[in-house]
Amino acid sequence: MKTKITQHELKGAFVCTSLREVSDIMCDYYCDLAEMKNQVATTLVCDLLFIDARVKMLLVKYFKAISKLESRNYTPSSQIIWRYDFNDEGLEEFGEILQEMTGLSFVFVEVDRSDEHFLAAV
C-alpha cells in the first residue's frame, strides 16, 4: 500500500480570538492521524511568532490527545517541526515542554526573523 504524505501548518501569531483557527488546524492534523493510522506520514509545522496563554492551553490538550492516539498505533506516524526565533526563549521552552510532556517527535528549528528575506515571505 502506498504511503500518503500530508503536512499541516500552524503559522503566525495566535491570541484568544484565534482559538477556532488553531483548533481547526489541530483537529485536521489529529483526524489525518486517526483515519490513516500507519498508512500516512504526517507533519505539523509550528512556525509561531506569538501565542497567548489560552492558545498554549489549547495546544497542550491537542498534543496530549495526539500522543494518546500515537501510543495506540504502535509506531510514530507524525513529526512536529517547531520553528522559533533565536531570540524567543519562551516559544523554544514551550516546545520543549510539549515534547517532554507528550513524548512526540519534535524537530526544533531556530530561525533568525530579522533576516529581510524571511520577513518578506511572512
FENNORSUL-V81717 format. One record per residue. N is the residue number from 1. SS is DSSP state (hx for helix, st for strand, lp for the rest). Layout:
<<N:SS> <N:SS>>
This chain:
<<1:lp> <2:lp> <3:lp> <4:st> <5:st> <6:st> <7:st> <8:st> <9:st> <10:st> <11:st> <12:st> <13:st> <14:st> <15:lp> <16:hx> <17:hx> <18:hx> <19:hx> <20:hx> <21:hx> <22:hx> <23:hx> <24:hx> <25:hx> <26:hx> <27:hx> <28:hx> <29:hx> <30:hx> <31:hx> <32:hx> <33:hx> <34:hx> <35:hx> <36:hx> <37:hx> <38:hx> <39:hx> <40:st> <41:st> <42:st> <43:st> <44:st> <45:st> <46:st> <47:st> <48:st> <49:st> <50:st> <51:st> <52:lp> <53:hx> <54:hx> <55:hx> <56:hx> <57:hx> <58:hx> <59:hx> <60:hx> <61:hx> <62:hx> <63:hx> <64:hx> <65:hx> <66:hx> <67:hx> <68:hx> <69:hx> <70:hx> <71:hx> <72:hx> <73:hx> <74:lp> <75:lp> <76:lp> <77:lp> <78:st> <79:st> <80:st> <81:st> <82:st> <83:st> <84:st> <85:st> <86:lp> <87:lp> <88:lp> <89:hx> <90:hx> <91:hx> <92:hx> <93:hx> <94:hx> <95:hx> <96:hx> <97:hx> <98:hx> <99:hx> <100:hx> <101:hx> <102:hx> <103:lp> <104:lp> <105:lp> <106:st> <107:st> <108:st> <109:st> <110:st> <111:st> <112:lp> <113:lp> <114:lp> <115:lp> <116:hx> <117:hx> <118:hx> <119:hx> <120:hx> <121:hx> <122:lp>>
